[in-house]
C-alpha cells in the first residue's frame, strides 16, 4: 500500500505547473522526501529478509546514484532535472519491490 502511495507521489512531480492551478504548489523538496522514504523502505525490506546479501551491491549503487541525482535536482530545479530525479527514484523503488 505504501508503495502505491509513494509511486503516486513520485509521478505527481511533472504536474508541477498544473498543481498550481488548484492553488497547492508542490514542495521543491518532494524528490528529497521521496528519496528518504524509499531509502527507509529498502532498509526495512533488508531487515525483514525481502532483500538478501546478494542484492546489496546493486542496491547500494542505486542508492548512491539516486542520492546524487536528487541533490543535483535540489541545486537547480528544471523540468529536465525533475524528470531525471523521478526516473531514478522509480528505478530505486522498483529494485525494492521486485
Beta strands, then each sheet from edge to edge (+ up, - down):
end
